[in-house]
């Protein structure tokens, strides 16, 4: 089915007000702990952008991890955005109705533009 590994790559950004994490592979119960730890490690960035363009699948635990990340960011005065969400993942976010509370953008450029205006 899917490779059960999820690589998390921190994308270098010129400023420290933004953190971009690119996930590669499925975000599932077996891979979410590294994701959670990486989010907790970086607290200086005011905006966290998750690039999901190479995430083919998310299970319910992965959805929970993203929702928890959203809540943690909001409680800390930070913003969380998702970019490049594949159709299958987008469908799951809609079915679970979390798409209405998450900031989801088609591209990184769209997210950066919208969040800089906020």
DANOR-V220925 format. One record per pair of residues at least 24 apart in sequence whose C-alpha atoms are under 10 Angstrom apart, sorted by the first residue. I is the first residue (numbers start at 1). J is the second residue. Records with the same first field share a line. If there is no record, write none. Layout:
BEGIN
I = J + J
END
This chain:
BEGIN
2 = 26 + 56 + 57
3 = 56
4 = 28 + 29 + 30 + 31 + 57
5 = 30 + 31 + 32
6 = 30 + 31 + 32 + 34 + 35 + 54 + 55
7 = 31 + 34 + 35 + 54 + 55
8 = 34 + 35 + 38 + 50 + 51
9 = 38 + 51
10 = 38 + 50 + 51
11 = 49 + 51
15 = 45
16 = 44 + 45 + 46 + 47
17 = 43 + 44 + 45 + 46 + 47 + 48 + 78
18 = 44 + 45 + 46 + 47 + 48 + 49 + 78 + 79 + 80 + 112
19 = 43 + 44 + 45 + 46 + 47 + 48 + 49 + 50 + 80
20 = 45 + 47 + 48 + 49 + 50 + 51 + 80 + 81 + 82 + 108
21 = 48 + 49 + 50 + 51 + 52 + 82
22 = 49 + 50 + 51 + 52 + 53 + 54 + 55 + 83 + 84
23 = 50 + 51 + 52 + 53 + 54 + 55
24 = 51 + 52 + 53 + 54 + 55 + 56
25 = 52 + 53 + 54 + 55 + 56 + 57 + 58
26 = 52 + 54 + 55 + 56 + 57 + 58 + 59 + 62 + 89
27 = 52 + 55 + 56 + 57 + 58 + 59 + 60 + 61 + 62 + 63 + 65 + 66
28 = 57 + 58 + 59 + 60 + 61 + 62 + 63 + 64 + 65
29 = 58 + 59 + 60 + 61 + 62 + 63 + 64 + 65
30 = 61 + 62
31 = 61 + 62
32 = 58 + 61 + 62 + 63 + 64 + 65 + 66
33 = 62 + 65
35 = 62 + 65 + 66 + 69
36 = 65 + 66 + 68 + 69
39 = 69 + 72 + 73
40 = 69 + 72 + 73
43 = 73 + 76 + 78
44 = 78
45 = 73 + 78 + 79
46 = 73 + 76 + 77 + 78 + 79 + 80
47 = 73 + 77 + 78 + 79 + 80 + 81 + 112 + 115 + 116
48 = 73 + 78 + 79 + 80 + 81 + 82
49 = 79 + 80 + 81 + 82 + 83 + 103 + 104 + 105 + 108 + 111 + 112
50 = 80 + 81 + 82 + 83 + 84 + 85 + 104 + 108
51 = 81 + 82 + 83 + 84 + 85 + 105 + 106 + 107 + 108
52 = 82 + 83 + 84 + 85 + 86 + 89 + 107
53 = 82 + 83 + 84 + 85 + 86 + 87 + 89 + 106 + 107
54 = 84 + 85 + 86
55 = 84 + 85 + 86 + 88 + 89
56 = 85 + 86 + 87 + 88 + 89
57 = 86 + 87 + 88 + 89 + 90 + 92
58 = 88 + 89 + 90 + 92 + 93
59 = 89 + 92
60 = 92 + 93 + 96
63 = 89 + 92 + 93 + 96 + 98
64 = 98
66 = 98 + 102
67 = 98 + 99 + 101 + 102
70 = 101 + 102 + 103
71 = 101 + 102
79 = 103 + 115
80 = 104 + 111 + 115
81 = 105 + 108 + 111 + 112 + 115
82 = 106 + 107 + 108 + 111
83 = 107 + 108 + 109 + 110 + 111 + 112
84 = 108 + 111
END
